[in-house]
Amino acid sequence: MAADVAQQMEDDDLPRMRSDAAALLATESLDTYSQDELMARVQQLEAEIVRVKAHHAKAADHRKVADALFKPRETD
């Protein structure tokens, strides 16, 4: 039981498999899009980049707090 919990905790640090929407978008043909549609797509993708970067920063801050809370105590 303890080994299962330890393994689960280690697995939590590993990247999770997700459907990769960006990879799917990268394979889509853009030939049928008008210039306006292409610019709208660029704006949507730029907004998504901002959203992902903000979430990444929030997660990094959360990790820093957790690391500080659980860091090993120094011995004298």
Buried (B, 14 or more C-beta within 10 A) or exposed (E): EEEEEEEEEEEEEEEEEEEEEEEEEEEEEEEEEEEEEEEEBEEEEEEEEEEEEEEEEEEEEEEEEEEEEEEEEEEE
